[in-house]
Structure formats: structure tokens, C-alpha cells
Amino acid sequence: MEGHPVSIRDQLVYLGVTWDSALTFTPHFKNVRRKADLLTYKITSIAEKFYWRHNKMFKRIYSGAIEPYMLYGHGAWGHRLHLKTLERFLNGIQRRPLIKITRAFRTTSTDALQVIAGIMPLALKAKEVYSKFLVLTIKINTWVEDREFFCDDFESKKDIYNRHPAEWISIPFGTEDPDGEEIEIFTDGSGINGQVGAAMVVYYHGTEIHSEICRLQDSATVFQAETKGIHMALEFIKESKNWHKFHIFSDSQSVLQSLNCAKNTRQSILELKDLFAIAARGKWIRIHWVKAHVGISGNERADSLAKSATERATIDFKCLLSKATLGRLIRSELLSTWQVRWGRSKNGRHTFKYFPKVGLKVSNYSPKVTQFITAHGRFPEYFFKFHLSSDCYCRCGCFGSVEHYLNECQFTKNIGQKLKYDIEDPPSLFNNKKNIFILQQLIEKVDSIVPQTN
């Protein structure tokens, strides 16, 4: 797959999928909607018995089980995501899980449900997973909104079975503390203010004799910085001619566990294993894990050097971007798109007043507070709008809107006066956690004064 771009048909042939069989993966709208709804119902029904007091668990169930099910086979039908019909379909089958997560009224718009739940529209999520599939699996460049992603810029997984099993190296690590004997090398990586650095420091019988620092490109992860630190230590060992026995100490369990796994397919880890094999020829090398920030002088020194490396004026090392970085960059582009769509949407304008910005990290609100956020609840205005009542007025004679009960109604005024926020800045209402409890009381009061509908 050297030439770019590549047609969808060629991509599928490359994966061993025929064009005719690919069409069978294309979601049949009614069938997929029915299965997704049934799966949502079954999972939430079972989960409700165990997690009914912990509604956040439903969001985890959605992210871990329901969403992957709905996006299954995206590699075969992802090229159709530009179609409005498919976009409406995907967002449509997302409604039932969103209603379950937010516990909002079923008449609430999908746009508002997505914002309240902090869950990206399913059509945009599909673009995210499909774009990652193209860059990392198919290995072709792709556009996400206004940004192009080049496959050669990102670290990819290597097929471990392209190597002979005898070359599947597992590098174990110990947990012994340094004892000040022989050569001890401490490594570390650090990320501060969006800048990333790595360092290694060499001790001989407890005395520092050598150190190196390196600033990585800003898009690098701390994992890559920790890997670079160990890489510098192995380079030092490989070039060393005066010593035979070496101890390497790192506080990164994730990197050491990756080195210990014989079938790890990460490109940087495989390169580190190859370097270890070269450095270990004729030398004795032992790798250890040490706990960070517990007073071990070598580890503290390496940490200090790694932090100082982030302050260097120039970048010393450019590494391939990680899979996590790709996901973060794609998601950033899609969040911007989601924000524009939320601002232009004609639905959920009451929710937009209090939540003008979209995001994936949102608070979990009770059903009463959600009624206030959406204006879909036991309000005269709502009953009248959906033809559940012929009267849209409050008992006090005023129009029964949410704002009326928040600011004007004589029955709820004593509760509304307790709220601390800037009236000219509605989103500030949710910046104070105490306001949430007061809103709960306010809606409960509204429920007691608004008559039941038939």
C-alpha cells in the first residue's frame, strides 16, 4: 500500500475483504436500529439491578459495550459517513442510550441529550474510529474536517508474527532498590506546560559521573519520554568500554511492563528491545522499577533533569506520534465541529443557554435538574406545547415557563433567591455546586404546585 490515495475497493481487497462481502457489512437501517435498541434495553435492564444508585455506570456501559456494537464494521461502511441519511440514522439509534444516561424526558432533542451526557454525536464518533482505521491500519493519509493526517507521522503496530518466535524478546524487571554498587543508571521522562523532556543520569558507587537530557517534540507523550530515557541509557551501555555490569532504574511501570511482554507490538518498544539485545552482548544488564518521589536520590536527580529538559529552547528528538496522540488530535477536530453544530442547531436552545460549550467531561445531574436544563418536565409551558394540557399558565396567573419559576413565581421565589450566580451569565448557575441542590428543591416545589395531566 505505497501509493496514495487508494480507492475504497483497493483498501478492502488489501484487507482480504471482497467488494460484495463488504456490502453485507453496510448497516441495514431498520435491522441495526432494532438490534441496537434491543441491546440497550437488555444491558440497561440488567445493569439497573446493580447500578441504579450509580448512574455514571450507564455511561461506562455505553462507551464500553453499546457504542462499539453500533460502530461494528466501520471499516467497510465508514466511507459513507458523508451521507446525511447515515448521519441521521447513527444519531437516531443513539437516542435510547442517551435518554437512559441523562434520565431526561423522551421528547428532549438528541442535540441536547448529547451535550448533557457529554457524549459525542455517534456520526462524529464513527468518523473518529474510521479515520484512525485509515491512518493506522490501512496506512493512507486522510482528512478529518479541515486537517490532513499523514500515516507516516504516526507510530504503528508491528506484526509480531513477522518475526521468528525465537526473536520474541521478554525483558524482565526487578523491584530491588539501588544499593550504590557498580554502575547504576536512573532514567525519567516529564511533561510540563505542553513540553516534554527525558533524562538519564549515571552513578558509579553512588557518585554521579555522567548525565544526558533530551527535549522531545511537544506532541510526544510521557510514555515516549520514559522510553527515550531508557533508550539513552542503553546507548550509553552499548558505547561503554570500561564497565561490564549495569543496573537501570525507571519509575515507569507501563514501559517496563511493555518490555516484559514478549508479544508487545508497539514500534518504539520493539526498537528498544532490539537495542537491549545489542547492548547486552558481552555485558550484564539488569532493569529495575523504583517508586517515584520517595527520596531515592538517583530517581529524584533524573526527574529534575527531565524537567529541565522541557525548558530547552530547541527540540532534540522527533519521534513518531503515538496512537493516543492521533486519537487526541482527531477528537479535537471533531469537538470543534460538534461545537459549531451545537451553536447552529435549532433544537435544545434552552439547554444551550446554560451549556453553550460542548465537552466530554460533564457532571451527572439528577432527573429533576435535567428537567430544568432541558425545559422538558412538569411545567405548564411543556404540557401545553405537547398538547398535554390546554392551559399554559402557572397557578399565580403567569406564563408557566422554566424562567418564570426560576425568577418570578411567588410559590418558588424564596427558593430561587438562594441561588448564587450572575443573571447576565446563565452558565454560571452551574459553576456553584450548592446551586445544584437548590435547583433540585425548586423543581420539586414546581412538581407540587403543577397539577397532574390526564
VODRENZA-54008 format. One record per residue (C-alpha): z, x negated, y negated; residue in three letters. Coordinates in nm, 4 decimals, m for minus. Each point is the difference from the previous one (the first is absolute). Example, Ala and Ser with C-alpha at 12.3 -4.5 7.8 and 13.67 -1.06 7.14 Angstrom:
<recs>
0.7800; m1.2300; 0.4500; ala
m0.0660; m0.1370; m0.3440; ser
</recs>
This chain:
<recs>
0.0000; 0.0000; 0.0000; met
m0.1035; m0.2644; m0.2506; glu
m0.2369; 0.1987; m0.2200; gly
0.1327; 0.2409; m0.2618; his
m0.0225; 0.2866; m0.0533; pro
m0.0239; 0.1507; 0.3487; val
m0.0961; 0.3580; 0.0766; ser
0.2474; 0.2399; 0.1557; ile
m0.2181; 0.0181; 0.3110; arg
0.0085; m0.3813; 0.0373; asp
0.3759; m0.0049; m0.0518; gln
0.0493; 0.2467; 0.2835; leu
m0.2350; m0.1870; 0.2313; val
0.1965; m0.3171; m0.0760; tyr
0.3153; 0.1809; 0.1142; leu
m0.1691; 0.1227; 0.3150; gly
m0.0188; 0.3602; m0.1193; val
m0.3352; 0.1775; 0.0266; thr
m0.1209; 0.2174; m0.2853; trp
0.0105; 0.3160; 0.2142; asp
0.3549; m0.0692; 0.1191; ser
0.1053; m0.0718; m0.3584; ala
m0.1035; 0.3492; m0.0981; leu
0.2452; 0.1404; 0.2534; thr
0.2795; m0.1641; m0.1990; phe
m0.1020; 0.1854; m0.3137; thr
0.2758; 0.2563; m0.0567; pro
m0.0941; 0.3569; 0.0709; his
0.1709; 0.1666; m0.2942; phe
0.1505; 0.3048; 0.1673; lys
0.1021; m0.1831; 0.3168; asn
0.1689; m0.2919; m0.1782; val
0.1796; 0.2308; m0.2418; arg
0.1292; 0.2094; 0.2908; arg
0.1185; m0.3049; 0.1953; lys
0.1591; m0.1615; m0.3054; ala
0.1832; 0.3206; m0.0871; asp
0.1178; 0.0378; 0.3597; leu
0.1202; m0.3620; 0.0120; leu
0.1835; 0.0432; m0.3300; thr
0.1656; 0.3175; 0.1253; tyr
0.1107; m0.1553; 0.3295; lys
0.1307; m0.3238; m0.1498; ile
0.1848; 0.1658; m0.2865; thr
0.1450; 0.2672; 0.2291; ser
0.1467; m0.2645; 0.2286; ile
0.1082; m0.2268; m0.2850; ala
0.1685; 0.2861; m0.1822; glu
0.2554; 0.0296; 0.2811; lys
0.1119; m0.3585; m0.0619; phe
m0.0788; m0.0749; m0.3644; tyr
0.0384; 0.3271; m0.1835; trp
0.2655; m0.1593; m0.2221; arg
m0.2155; m0.3073; m0.0645; his
m0.3258; 0.1222; m0.1458; asn
m0.1193; m0.3548; m0.0741; lys
m0.0593; m0.0361; 0.3729; met
m0.2882; 0.2475; m0.0210; phe
m0.1835; m0.2352; m0.2355; lys
0.0453; m0.2827; 0.2493; arg
m0.1285; 0.2217; 0.2795; ile
m0.3015; 0.0901; m0.2110; tyr
m0.0788; m0.3639; m0.0840; ser
0.0590; m0.1292; 0.3521; gly
m0.1507; 0.2765; 0.2150; ala
m0.1808; 0.2812; m0.1788; ile
m0.2044; m0.1982; m0.2515; glu
m0.1331; m0.2533; 0.2560; pro
m0.0984; 0.2921; 0.2237; tyr
m0.1929; 0.1695; m0.2784; met
m0.1812; m0.3250; m0.0855; leu
m0.0812; m0.0920; 0.3587; tyr
m0.3533; m0.1355; 0.0427; gly
m0.0427; m0.0811; m0.3695; his
m0.2281; m0.2887; 0.0942; gly
m0.2613; 0.2492; 0.1216; ala
0.0172; 0.2638; m0.2750; trp
0.1342; m0.2004; m0.2942; gly
m0.3483; m0.0456; m0.1474; his
0.0043; 0.3739; m0.0768; arg
0.3037; m0.0176; m0.2285; leu
m0.2192; 0.0316; m0.3074; his
m0.0772; 0.3595; 0.0990; leu
0.1969; 0.2597; m0.1971; lys
0.0116; 0.2285; 0.3040; thr
0.1800; m0.2642; 0.2078; leu
0.2343; m0.0811; m0.2876; glu
0.1007; 0.3657; m0.0360; arg
0.0437; 0.0281; 0.3747; phe
0.2287; m0.3040; 0.0274; leu
0.2183; 0.1119; m0.2900; asn
0.0073; 0.3481; 0.1511; gly
0.1428; m0.1059; 0.3353; ile
0.2637; m0.1981; m0.1905; gln
0.1522; 0.3154; m0.1476; arg
0.2229; 0.1094; 0.2893; arg
0.1791; m0.3383; 0.0342; pro
0.0413; m0.0209; m0.3798; leu
0.1590; 0.3449; m0.0165; ile
0.2362; m0.1022; 0.2806; lys
0.0949; m0.3245; m0.1766; ile
0.0521; 0.1508; m0.3467; thr
0.1296; 0.3407; 0.1208; arg
m0.2030; 0.1577; m0.2785; ala
m0.1488; 0.3492; m0.0083; phe
m0.3258; 0.0304; 0.1950; arg
m0.1831; 0.1027; m0.3178; thr
0.0642; m0.3378; m0.1620; thr
m0.3204; m0.1937; m0.0673; ser
m0.0862; m0.2934; 0.2245; thr
m0.0279; m0.2257; m0.3073; asp
0.3612; 0.0721; m0.0956; ala
0.1260; m0.0331; 0.3579; leu
m0.1502; m0.3485; 0.0304; gln
0.1693; m0.1178; m0.3195; val
0.3401; 0.1489; 0.0864; ile
m0.0091; m0.1445; 0.3520; ala
m0.1224; m0.3396; m0.1196; gly
m0.2816; 0.0094; 0.2555; ile
m0.3524; m0.1099; m0.0896; met
m0.2726; 0.2634; 0.0437; pro
m0.1283; m0.0269; 0.3546; leu
m0.3585; m0.0556; m0.1177; ala
0.1132; m0.3067; m0.1972; leu
0.2157; m0.1200; 0.2897; lys
m0.3073; 0.0260; 0.2219; ala
m0.1875; m0.2214; m0.2471; lys
0.2816; m0.2538; 0.0208; glu
0.0000; m0.0315; 0.3789; val
m0.3795; 0.0093; 0.0208; tyr
m0.0381; m0.2731; m0.2636; ser
0.2469; m0.2223; 0.1849; lys
m0.1960; 0.0664; 0.3180; phe
m0.3244; m0.1141; m0.1647; leu
0.1468; m0.3177; m0.1498; val
0.2235; m0.1136; 0.2876; leu
m0.1761; 0.1358; 0.3106; thr
m0.3677; 0.0413; m0.0836; ile
0.0187; m0.2984; m0.2386; lys
m0.2231; 0.1363; m0.2749; ile
0.0583; 0.0198; m0.3734; asn
0.0904; 0.3416; m0.1332; thr
0.0610; 0.1806; m0.3265; trp
0.3173; 0.1958; m0.0650; val
m0.0448; 0.1986; m0.3182; glu
m0.1004; m0.2637; m0.2610; asp
0.1045; m0.3115; 0.1910; arg
m0.1863; m0.1932; 0.2680; glu
0.1906; m0.1633; 0.2842; phe
m0.1538; m0.3008; 0.1735; phe
0.0782; m0.0440; 0.3674; cys
m0.0050; m0.3797; m0.0291; asp
0.2957; 0.0131; m0.2400; asp
0.2384; 0.1461; 0.2565; phe
0.1817; m0.1387; 0.2989; glu
m0.1156; 0.1634; 0.3210; ser
0.1420; 0.0253; 0.3468; lys
m0.1431; m0.2326; 0.2586; lys
m0.0831; 0.1133; 0.3515; asp
0.2581; m0.1798; 0.2123; ile
m0.2204; 0.0451; 0.3046; tyr
m0.2598; m0.2316; m0.1515; asn
0.2447; m0.2759; 0.0896; arg
0.0888; m0.1195; 0.3464; his
0.3459; 0.1282; 0.1036; pro
0.1136; m0.3622; 0.0248; ala
m0.0482; m0.0195; m0.3782; glu
0.2262; 0.2995; m0.0687; trp
0.2782; m0.1995; m0.1604; ile
0.3514; 0.1310; m0.0380; ser
0.2218; m0.2060; m0.2304; ile
0.3668; 0.0871; 0.0606; pro
0.2691; m0.0440; m0.2627; phe
0.3719; m0.0604; 0.0168; gly
0.2877; 0.1184; m0.2164; thr
0.2008; m0.3217; m0.0174; glu
0.1251; m0.1093; m0.3411; asp
m0.1032; m0.3420; m0.1368; pro
0.2328; m0.2858; 0.0975; asp
m0.1313; m0.2707; m0.2359; gly
m0.1496; m0.2103; 0.2776; glu
m0.3541; m0.1376; 0.0175; glu
m0.2736; 0.1529; m0.2179; ile
0.0698; 0.3575; m0.1164; glu
m0.2654; 0.1914; m0.1951; ile
0.0831; 0.3209; m0.1857; phe
m0.2758; 0.2405; m0.1083; thr
m0.0048; 0.3130; m0.2130; asp
m0.2254; 0.2374; m0.1917; gly
0.0723; 0.2065; m0.3084; ser
m0.1606; 0.2635; m0.2198; gly
0.1179; 0.0516; m0.3595; ile
m0.1619; 0.2059; m0.2765; asn
m0.3218; 0.0384; 0.1948; gly
m0.0325; m0.3753; 0.0696; gln
0.0443; m0.1583; 0.3430; val
0.1133; m0.3482; 0.0997; gly
0.0854; m0.2011; 0.3115; ala
0.1991; m0.3167; 0.0560; ala
0.1286; m0.2399; 0.2595; met
0.2664; m0.2702; m0.0291; val
0.0679; m0.2864; 0.2435; val
0.3475; m0.1397; 0.0759; tyr
0.0806; m0.3181; 0.1872; tyr
0.3588; m0.0047; 0.1233; his
0.0930; 0.2480; m0.2730; gly
m0.1780; m0.1827; m0.2846; thr
m0.3068; 0.1478; m0.1673; glu
m0.2933; m0.2375; 0.0336; ile
m0.3046; 0.2167; m0.0722; his
m0.1015; 0.3424; m0.1325; ser
m0.3167; 0.1963; m0.0709; glu
m0.0683; 0.3193; m0.1912; ile
m0.3076; 0.2201; m0.0152; cys
m0.0926; 0.3003; m0.2084; arg
m0.2102; 0.2565; 0.1837; leu
m0.2335; 0.2481; m0.1638; gln
0.1804; 0.2994; m0.1461; asp
m0.1418; 0.2409; 0.2568; ser
0.1659; m0.1907; 0.2867; ala
0.2974; 0.1513; 0.1821; thr
0.3393; m0.1589; 0.0570; val
m0.0892; m0.0087; 0.3720; phe
m0.2990; m0.2190; m0.0851; gln
0.2222; m0.2164; m0.2187; ala
0.2476; m0.0477; 0.2864; glu
m0.2922; m0.0865; 0.2271; thr
m0.1273; m0.2532; m0.2531; lys
0.3426; m0.1642; m0.0144; gly
m0.0004; m0.0578; 0.3763; ile
m0.3623; m0.1147; m0.0235; his
0.1010; m0.2693; m0.2518; met
0.2830; m0.1091; 0.2302; ala
m0.2369; m0.0382; 0.2967; leu
m0.2480; m0.1940; m0.2139; glu
0.2824; m0.2368; m0.0954; phe
0.0934; m0.0431; 0.3667; ile
m0.3621; m0.0577; 0.1034; lys
m0.0407; m0.2793; m0.2557; glu
0.3423; m0.1535; 0.0669; ser
0.0011; m0.3359; 0.1785; lys
0.3626; m0.1058; m0.0415; asn
0.1836; 0.2773; 0.1861; trp
m0.0357; 0.1738; 0.3321; his
0.2513; 0.2870; m0.0013; lys
m0.0172; 0.2902; m0.2485; phe
0.1870; 0.3237; m0.0664; his
m0.1597; 0.2721; m0.2152; ile
0.2251; 0.2684; m0.1515; phe
m0.1300; 0.3280; m0.1446; ser
0.1761; 0.3201; m0.1066; asp
m0.3076; 0.2169; 0.0729; ser
0.0566; 0.1854; 0.3252; gln
m0.3324; 0.1814; m0.0312; ser
m0.2014; m0.3239; m0.0031; val
0.2028; m0.1569; 0.2814; leu
m0.0325; 0.3119; 0.2156; gln
m0.3755; m0.0031; m0.0589; ser
m0.0136; m0.3626; 0.1146; leu
0.2069; 0.0910; 0.3052; asn
m0.2433; 0.2772; 0.0996; cys
m0.2716; m0.1455; 0.2248; ala
m0.2436; 0.2856; m0.0733; lys
0.0346; 0.0133; m0.3777; asn
m0.3496; 0.0426; m0.1449; thr
0.0684; m0.0754; m0.3659; arg
m0.2381; m0.2667; m0.1258; gln
0.2580; m0.2020; m0.1958; ser
0.2413; m0.0005; 0.2948; ile
m0.2680; m0.1221; 0.2409; leu
m0.0898; m0.2789; m0.2433; glu
0.3684; m0.0929; m0.0254; leu
0.0271; m0.0130; 0.3797; lys
m0.3040; m0.2277; 0.0182; asp
0.1553; m0.2325; m0.2576; leu
0.3283; m0.0002; 0.1929; phe
m0.1852; m0.1034; 0.3164; ala
m0.1627; m0.2903; m0.1854; ile
0.3224; m0.1105; m0.1737; ala
0.1956; 0.0174; 0.3258; ala
m0.2195; m0.2564; 0.1725; arg
0.2327; m0.2920; 0.0615; gly
0.2790; 0.1558; m0.2093; lys
0.3003; 0.2221; 0.0732; trp
0.0169; 0.3091; m0.2241; ile
0.2574; 0.2757; 0.0060; arg
m0.0107; 0.3088; m0.2269; ile
0.3169; 0.1840; m0.1029; his
0.0875; 0.3172; m0.1859; trp
0.2802; m0.0194; m0.2589; val
0.1558; 0.2806; m0.1955; lys
m0.0918; m0.0034; m0.3685; ala
0.2488; m0.0422; m0.2840; his
0.3047; m0.0892; 0.2074; val
0.0580; m0.3411; m0.1535; gly
m0.2261; m0.2180; 0.2171; ile
m0.0956; m0.2698; m0.2489; ser
m0.3474; m0.0708; 0.1408; gly
m0.0941; 0.3683; 0.0001; asn
0.1326; 0.0491; m0.3532; glu
m0.1959; m0.3035; m0.1184; arg
m0.3224; 0.1278; 0.1595; ala
0.0577; 0.3406; m0.1589; asp
0.0486; m0.1599; m0.3420; ser
m0.3175; m0.2055; 0.0386; leu
m0.2015; 0.3062; 0.1115; ala
0.1142; 0.1886; m0.3094; lys
m0.0943; m0.2918; m0.2221; ser
m0.3439; m0.0040; 0.1656; ala
m0.0650; 0.3525; m0.1319; thr
0.0316; m0.1377; m0.3546; glu
m0.2766; m0.2565; 0.0379; arg
m0.2829; 0.0429; m0.2484; ala
m0.2776; m0.0237; 0.2573; thr
m0.0588; 0.1379; 0.3472; ile
0.0052; m0.2655; 0.2721; asp
m0.1070; 0.2026; 0.3021; phe
m0.2273; 0.2987; 0.0477; lys
0.0466; 0.1884; 0.3233; cys
m0.1812; 0.2964; 0.1470; leu
0.1484; 0.3289; m0.1104; leu
0.2161; 0.1753; 0.2550; ser
m0.0559; 0.3400; 0.1571; lys
0.3011; 0.1264; m0.1950; ala
m0.1560; m0.1207; m0.3248; thr
m0.3246; 0.1795; 0.0831; leu
0.1906; 0.3216; 0.0621; gly
0.1914; m0.0399; m0.3252; arg
m0.3143; m0.0629; m0.2057; leu
m0.1899; 0.2914; 0.1531; ile
0.2964; 0.2299; m0.0452; arg
0.0296; m0.1034; m0.3640; ser
m0.3615; 0.1029; m0.0599; glu
0.0496; 0.3324; 0.1765; leu
0.3247; 0.0725; m0.1843; leu
m0.1908; m0.0386; m0.3263; ser
m0.2592; 0.2466; 0.1265; thr
0.2746; 0.2404; 0.1069; trp
0.1581; m0.0290; m0.3452; gln
m0.3278; 0.0873; m0.1739; val
m0.0570; 0.2980; 0.2285; arg
0.3560; 0.1257; m0.0529; trp
m0.0470; m0.0197; m0.3749; gly
m0.3275; 0.1942; 0.0168; arg
0.1060; 0.2577; 0.2577; ser
0.0267; 0.3632; m0.1048; lys
0.2673; 0.0658; 0.2634; asn
0.3699; m0.0781; m0.0120; gly
0.0166; m0.0304; m0.3790; arg
0.3672; 0.1013; m0.0047; his
0.0757; m0.2826; 0.2427; thr
m0.2121; m0.2373; m0.2108; phe
0.2258; 0.0709; m0.2971; lys
0.2944; m0.1600; 0.1821; tyr
m0.1873; m0.2409; 0.2277; phe
m0.3028; m0.1295; m0.1930; pro
m0.0164; m0.3214; 0.2052; lys
m0.0782; m0.0188; 0.3693; val
0.1796; m0.2360; 0.2342; gly
0.0958; m0.0593; 0.3613; leu
0.3716; m0.0433; m0.0664; lys
0.1504; 0.3294; m0.1084; val
0.3372; 0.1662; 0.0362; ser
0.0607; 0.2700; 0.2573; asn
0.0888; 0.3271; m0.1723; tyr
0.1618; 0.3128; 0.1385; ser
m0.2066; 0.3196; 0.0361; pro
0.1669; 0.1489; m0.3093; lys
m0.0924; m0.2962; m0.2193; val
m0.3516; 0.0015; 0.1474; thr
m0.0341; 0.3615; m0.1119; gln
0.0770; m0.1126; m0.3529; phe
m0.2455; m0.2921; 0.0186; ile
m0.2853; 0.2163; 0.1263; thr
0.0848; 0.3291; m0.1785; ala
m0.0600; 0.1599; 0.3402; his
0.3257; 0.1753; 0.0787; gly
0.2045; 0.3090; m0.0680; arg
m0.1120; 0.0407; m0.3603; phe
m0.1357; 0.3244; m0.1502; pro
m0.3046; m0.1885; m0.1280; glu
m0.0770; m0.1204; 0.3547; tyr
0.0491; 0.3444; 0.1569; phe
m0.2277; 0.1572; m0.2588; phe
m0.2680; m0.2691; 0.0329; lys
m0.0274; 0.0527; 0.3759; phe
0.0198; 0.3790; m0.0255; his
0.3404; 0.0147; 0.1648; leu
0.1450; 0.1885; m0.2954; ser
m0.1319; 0.2117; m0.2852; ser
0.2594; m0.1427; m0.2387; asp
m0.0144; m0.3524; m0.1428; cys
0.3100; 0.0254; m0.2174; tyr
0.3508; m0.1308; 0.0432; cys
0.3033; 0.2311; m0.0099; arg
0.0587; m0.1185; m0.3558; cys
m0.3403; 0.1414; m0.1009; gly
m0.1870; m0.3307; m0.0457; cys
m0.2949; m0.1342; 0.1970; phe
0.1448; m0.1336; 0.3274; gly
m0.1485; m0.3485; 0.0112; ser
0.1691; m0.3169; 0.1204; val
0.0318; m0.1288; m0.3578; glu
0.1699; 0.3233; m0.0998; his
0.2806; m0.0552; 0.2494; tyr
0.0206; m0.3655; m0.0959; leu
0.0338; 0.0455; m0.3752; asn
0.0426; 0.3633; m0.1110; glu
0.1410; 0.2454; 0.2524; cys
0.3479; 0.1237; m0.0856; gln
0.0902; 0.0115; 0.3699; phe
m0.0772; m0.3682; 0.0612; thr
0.0476; m0.1512; m0.3460; lys
0.3484; m0.1324; 0.0753; asn
m0.1410; m0.1948; 0.2967; ile
m0.3125; m0.1252; m0.1783; gly
0.2096; m0.1403; m0.2856; gln
0.1554; m0.2512; 0.2431; lys
m0.3336; m0.1712; 0.0577; leu
m0.0373; m0.3393; m0.1694; lys
m0.3620; m0.0797; m0.0871; tyr
m0.2512; m0.0208; m0.2820; asp
m0.1629; 0.3413; m0.0438; ile
m0.3092; m0.1713; m0.1450; glu
m0.0239; m0.2127; 0.3161; asp
0.0198; 0.2349; 0.3040; pro
m0.0218; m0.2825; 0.2634; pro
0.3312; m0.1353; m0.1331; ser
0.1662; 0.3041; 0.1573; leu
m0.0208; m0.1731; 0.3380; phe
0.1166; m0.3412; m0.1186; asn
0.3635; 0.1113; 0.0104; asn
0.1266; 0.0693; 0.3519; lys
0.2664; 0.2377; m0.1318; lys
m0.2760; 0.2278; m0.1293; asn
m0.1209; 0.0604; 0.3559; ile
0.3287; 0.1613; 0.0989; phe
m0.0017; 0.2112; m0.3180; ile
m0.3564; 0.1175; 0.0707; leu
0.1135; 0.1023; 0.3457; gln
0.2719; 0.2154; m0.1550; gln
m0.2423; 0.1448; m0.2535; leu
m0.2508; 0.1166; 0.2629; ile
0.2801; 0.1445; 0.2121; glu
0.1076; 0.2006; m0.3025; lys
m0.3593; 0.1201; m0.0518; val
m0.0099; 0.1118; 0.3641; asp
0.3086; 0.2114; m0.0580; ser
m0.1397; 0.1848; m0.3015; ile
m0.3626; 0.0468; 0.1056; val
m0.0396; 0.3094; 0.2205; pro
m0.1480; m0.0309; 0.3481; gln
m0.3637; 0.1055; 0.0423; thr
m0.1285; 0.2324; 0.2691; asn
</recs>
